[in-house]
Amino acid sequence: MHPFFNTINRILVLLAGWLLLTVSICGLISVTYAATMSNTLLLFTPLYLLCLILNLPNYYICRGLPLGQTPWLMLLGSQALTLFAIAGFWSLVGTGYSVYLDDILVPPRFNALFETSRPMNLAIVVIQYEIIILVHYLFFAIGRSRDLEQAALQQKLLISEAELQTLKATVHPHFLFNALNTLANISLSSPEQAHRFCLLIADFLRYSVAYSKKPAVTLNDELEHVQNYLGIERERFGNRLQTRFTIDDGLRETSVPPLILFPVVENAIKHGIDSCLEGGTLEMLVRAKDSMVIIEVTNPVDELGRKQKGTGHGLSSVERRLRNFYREKALLKTFREKGQFKVQIYLPVSNKPAA
């Protein structure tokens, strides 16, 4: 439906504006061709109402031929053909209507007035159609700008949500207790190892706070952040946590949203590795296929093992952020098989520098 028909107020404003324009045109014709104002209004008011009705469907033509996505030759040709059809039909109806008025009113003067003023009226019809085109494209441009602003705002909110979830995971009492307990244990036996452990926590927190404020980072940054997190957890899990990374080095500079991998890896640890009494291996594979970057994270799942109750927001938040960042070009898939859970993320290849 045309946006002007969404509310009765818009319809009234449109009709009032068009009626005012029609009266102005009739006044110009009356002065130019020495015709009475009453006769001019009687002849041209219905015709310019018809012109409005014929012009409004241009909304759908403009929507189907968006600027920047349609070849100029096709755009100009389509609009010119439509304008030719509207002007021809309007002129034909005008001739018939003026003849009809001459048949029912005496003396006959309407057809002569229409024929005399036809060049001016056709010029006005053309100008009105061009203005309608500009109005419609301006409407779509404003709509796209508003959509981009809303998407950017939503992306910022989702990034903030991801940052908050990361910090919650970091300073969660159980996480903090486990990290400090691990630090206390290794500091007694290996001060150097304790120093490295503190650096892991510091780097993890620094990335979570600083990089989350950027619109994009490199895949290599995300992988290093994940490695820091796994380094912290590895101290706690010991041999129960094994990792296997297979990364295509040519994809490390791919631009990705910040904190996009952490929720996936955290989910694999909490609901995968920790659910298995004997632990398991977390695998990550990054490869390219058909102009897409495919990131796979696989972890074991023991249905009878210990389970951490989750909120269900981790992967859904990742999916929403991918949709906002890449529109429909990115995809997240999950697969659950016996004893295994896999997450696949499909991203378009992009080597643009991260901001």
TORKOL-626568 format. One line per 5 residues: number of its first residue (from 1); their letters; for each residue x, y, z of C-alpha. Coordinates in steps of 0.001 Angstrom, whole numbers, plus 500000, padded with zeros to 6 digits. Example, Ala and Ser with C-alpha at 12.3 -4.5 7.8 and 13.67 -1.06 7.14 Angstrom:
<sites>
1	as	512300/495500/507800 ~ 513670/498940/507140;
</sites>
This chain:
<sites>
1	mhpff	500000/500000/500000 ~ 501159/503506/499215 ~ 502425/505216/502425 ~ 500010/508129/501899 ~ 497118/505712/502480;
6	ntinr	498373/504520/505866 ~ 496291/507058/507807 ~ 493241/509178/507084 ~ 495195/512325/508016 ~ 497741/511671/505280;
11	ilvll	494962/511168/502744 ~ 493311/514443/503767 ~ 496602/516331/503612 ~ 497351/514877/500168 ~ 493921/515791/498798;
16	agwll	494047/519284/500308 ~ 497504/519934/498899 ~ 496554/518638/495469 ~ 493324/520655/495447 ~ 495275/523810/496282;
21	ltvsi	497685/523033/493452 ~ 494788/522412/491064 ~ 493144/525728/491954 ~ 496450/527498/491321 ~ 496828/525821/487940;
26	cglis	493246/526706/487012 ~ 493899/530323/487956 ~ 496974/530349/485698 ~ 495010/528844/482794 ~ 492134/531294/483369;
31	vtyaa	494457/534288/483163 ~ 496522/532937/480268 ~ 493636/531918/478030 ~ 490999/534505/479098 ~ 488602/531878/480438;
36	tmsnt	486290/532213/483395 ~ 487523/530659/486643 ~ 484322/528646/487059 ~ 484663/527026/483627 ~ 488355/526316/484209;
41	lllft	487651/524677/487587 ~ 484814/522602/486126 ~ 487029/521340/483325 ~ 490363/520769/485007 ~ 489582/519809/488621;
46	plyll	488472/516264/487683 ~ 491326/515966/485196 ~ 494013/516860/487729 ~ 492423/514526/490267 ~ 492830/511841/487594;
51	cliln	496444/512958/487180 ~ 497006/512364/490918 ~ 495484/508890/490677 ~ 497714/508076/487690 ~ 500871/509385/489382;
56	lpnyy	500594/507594/492734 ~ 501405/504091/491360 ~ 504824/505505/490448 ~ 505657/504578/494062 ~ 505831/500915/493060;
61	icrgl	507936/501670/489981 ~ 510467/503574/492117 ~ 510482/500773/494684 ~ 511121/498210/491959 ~ 513846/500325/490340;
66	plgqt	515959/501548/493287 ~ 518607/504183/492662 ~ 522142/502848/492699 ~ 520961/499327/491914 ~ 519233/499888/488566;
71	pwlml	521075/500719/485316 ~ 520422/504314/484340 ~ 519241/503377/480853 ~ 516626/501008/482288 ~ 515608/503562/484907;
76	lgsqa	515178/506433/482437 ~ 513514/504226/479845 ~ 510977/502806/482294 ~ 510040/506190/483740 ~ 509862/507829/480302;
81	ltlfa	507609/505060/478963 ~ 505344/505357/482000 ~ 505183/509146/481656 ~ 504329/508833/477948 ~ 501492/506429/478767;
86	iagfw	500121/508656/481554 ~ 500292/511840/479454 ~ 498651/510128/476482 ~ 495843/508642/478567 ~ 495289/511926/480430;
91	slvgt	495122/513852/477158 ~ 492671/511342/475677 ~ 490397/511493/478734 ~ 490631/515293/478743 ~ 489461/515491/475141;
96	gysvy	486537/513158/475807 ~ 485545/514989/478991 ~ 485673/518432/477326 ~ 483527/517182/474445 ~ 481052/515742/476965;
101	lddil	480821/519117/478733 ~ 480170/520851/475422 ~ 477305/518412/474730 ~ 475519/519112/478026 ~ 476332/522792/478554;
106	vpprf	475611/525794/476350 ~ 477437/527578/474861 ~ 480109/524985/473945 ~ 483482/526336/475010 ~ 485235/523567/476972;
111	nalfe	486793/521534/474171 ~ 488241/524670/472596 ~ 489722/525664/475979 ~ 491206/522216/476494 ~ 492715/522054/473017;
116	tsrpm	494154/525553/473304 ~ 495706/524903/476701 ~ 496828/521336/475941 ~ 500592/522179/475567 ~ 500639/523999/478917;
121	nlaiv	498699/521235/480659 ~ 500905/518481/479251 ~ 503959/520401/480455 ~ 502377/520632/483926 ~ 501597/516883/483888;
126	viqye	505230/516137/483019 ~ 506506/518421/485802 ~ 504123/516851/488316 ~ 505273/513367/487358 ~ 508923/514360/487762;
131	iiilv	508183/515864/491171 ~ 506388/512658/492179 ~ 509466/510658/491157 ~ 511727/512869/493266 ~ 509359/512646/496245;
136	hylff	509214/508850/496048 ~ 512988/508409/495759 ~ 513490/510900/498595 ~ 511035/508865/500684 ~ 512997/505657/500002;
141	aigrs	516321/507387/500727 ~ 515019/508627/504083 ~ 513694/505151/504842 ~ 517039/503529/504030 ~ 518859/506094/506140;
146	rdleq	516505/505417/509036 ~ 516967/501661/508638 ~ 520751/502053/508613 ~ 520629/504172/511751 ~ 518409/501638/513492;
151	aalqq	520659/498769/512391 ~ 523740/500644/513619 ~ 522043/501358/516951 ~ 520956/497754/517294 ~ 524475/496605/516440;
156	kllis	525868/498852/519175 ~ 523339/497483/521639 ~ 524196/493909/520687 ~ 527920/494632/521001 ~ 527276/496119/524424;
161	eaelq	525268/493018/525287 ~ 528115/490796/524134 ~ 530576/492898/526137 ~ 528352/492657/529204 ~ 527975/488907/528825;
166	tlkat	531746/488576/528453 ~ 532395/490625/531563 ~ 529708/488712/533448 ~ 531402/485477/532490 ~ 534724/486930/533581;
171	vhphf	533713/488353/536947 ~ 531066/485757/537713 ~ 531688/484552/541265 ~ 532319/480963/540198 ~ 534632/482008/537385;
176	lfnal	536485/484440/539635 ~ 536722/481887/542446 ~ 538061/479228/540092 ~ 540551/481639/538509 ~ 541837/482901/541865;
181	ntlan	541976/479398/543289 ~ 543959/478245/540261 ~ 546247/481254/540558 ~ 546821/480527/544261 ~ 547731/476924/543531;
186	islss	550158/477586/540699 ~ 551769/480551/542473 ~ 553035/478164/545158 ~ 554671/475824/542719 ~ 555519/478039/539751;
191	peqah	555646/481825/540158 ~ 556534/482181/536477 ~ 553438/480219/535461 ~ 551343/482349/537820 ~ 552721/485460/536125;
196	rfcll	551696/484122/532706 ~ 548257/483262/534083 ~ 547768/486834/535336 ~ 548749/488150/531904 ~ 546133/485899/530284;
201	iadfl	543413/487317/532517 ~ 544611/490878/531886 ~ 544712/490419/528110 ~ 541290/488780/528164 ~ 539738/491663/530113;
206	rysva	541524/494297/528034 ~ 540177/492897/524780 ~ 536674/492485/526193 ~ 536516/496156/527164 ~ 538567/497889/524469;
211	yskkp	537871/495917/521307 ~ 534141/495628/521975 ~ 533896/499376/521306 ~ 535176/498956/517741 ~ 532743/498359/514859;
216	avtln	534964/495608/513433 ~ 538132/493664/514234 ~ 540223/491103/512402 ~ 539588/487404/512688 ~ 543112/487060/514063;
221	deleh	542192/489399/516966 ~ 539183/487238/517751 ~ 541257/484059/517639 ~ 543817/485507/520051 ~ 541016/486536/522422;
226	vqnyl	539598/483014/522302 ~ 543057/481562/522919 ~ 543410/483751/526028 ~ 540069/482502/527327 ~ 541005/478891/526626;
231	giere	544359/479442/528323 ~ 542533/480521/531489 ~ 540138/477590/531352 ~ 542909/475143/530514 ~ 544554/475861/533837;
236	rfgnr	541322/474848/535534 ~ 540363/471854/533421 ~ 543879/470510/532976 ~ 543991/467495/530662 ~ 540195/467444/530473;
241	lqtrf	540364/470332/528014 ~ 542129/469672/524735 ~ 542010/472002/521726 ~ 542667/471593/518037 ~ 542788/474650/515761;
246	tiddg	543005/474419/511970 ~ 543185/477954/510570 ~ 543673/479114/506999 ~ 546286/481828/507569 ~ 545098/483709/504503;
251	lrets	541825/484461/506305 ~ 543268/485938/509479 ~ 542835/489538/508270 ~ 539146/489029/507495 ~ 537039/491751/509090;
256	vppli	534486/490437/511616 ~ 532302/491882/514401 ~ 534074/492078/517766 ~ 533363/489401/520393 ~ 531660/487173/517828;
261	lfpvv	533625/483982/518615 ~ 533779/484154/522406 ~ 530085/483251/523026 ~ 530443/480222/520751 ~ 533599/478971/522464;
266	enaik	532215/479755/525921 ~ 529090/477775/525048 ~ 531279/474845/523938 ~ 533166/474885/527259 ~ 530214/475339/529608;
271	hgids	527722/473059/527936 ~ 530110/470717/526172 ~ 533475/470037/527755 ~ 532214/470611/531307 ~ 529320/468211/530746;
276	clegg	531741/465357/529997 ~ 533286/463660/533016 ~ 536472/462997/531096 ~ 536420/466294/529241 ~ 537166/466313/525542;
281	tleml	538588/468190/522601 ~ 537307/471525/521369 ~ 537977/471832/517647 ~ 537940/474994/515560 ~ 538253/474988/511788;
286	vrakd	538480/478163/509705 ~ 538428/477729/505943 ~ 537237/479425/502761 ~ 534678/478064/500348 ~ 532835/479811/497496;
291	smvii	533814/483338/498605 ~ 532714/482570/502152 ~ 534645/482138/505383 ~ 533417/479103/507289 ~ 534139/478892/511009;
296	evtnp	533331/475567/512661 ~ 533439/474978/516415 ~ 532913/471388/517520 ~ 532757/470043/521062 ~ 531762/466740/522680;
301	vdelg	528523/466450/524637 ~ 527800/463813/527252 ~ 524041/463577/527752 ~ 524616/461808/531081 ~ 527353/464134/532277;
306	rkqkg	527137/467304/534340 ~ 525310/470133/532608 ~ 525432/473876/533117 ~ 522041/475510/532773 ~ 522288/478303/530212;
311	tghgl	520124/481291/529365 ~ 519882/480384/525685 ~ 520990/483905/524687 ~ 524577/483157/523649 ~ 524144/481716/520161;
316	ssver	520947/483680/519466 ~ 522821/486905/520250 ~ 525601/485882/517864 ~ 523029/485187/515157 ~ 521361/488580/515608;
321	rlrnf	524699/490388/515476 ~ 525690/488556/512298 ~ 522386/489504/510704 ~ 522867/493171/511617 ~ 526513/493279/510554;
326	yreka	526216/491376/507262 ~ 522466/491601/506579 ~ 521511/488318/504874 ~ 525038/487478/503711 ~ 525996/485650/506933;
331	llktf	524556/482487/508409 ~ 524793/480514/511658 ~ 523964/476813/511765 ~ 523983/474334/514640 ~ 524160/470558/514433;
336	rekgq	523611/468166/517312 ~ 524608/464571/516787 ~ 525175/461757/519218 ~ 527953/462871/521526 ~ 528810/465994/519513;
341	fkvqi	527652/469562/518994 ~ 528800/471729/516087 ~ 528354/475415/515287 ~ 529018/476682/511759 ~ 529315/480391/510955;
346	ylpvs	529326/481497/507319 ~ 530756/484974/506656 ~ 531458/486812/503397 ~ 535180/487199/502706 ~ 536228/490744/503588;
351	nkpaa	539754/492064/503933 ~ 538748/495637/504667 ~ 540849/497041/507499 ~ 539109/496897/510852 ~ 538209/500321/512204;
</sites>
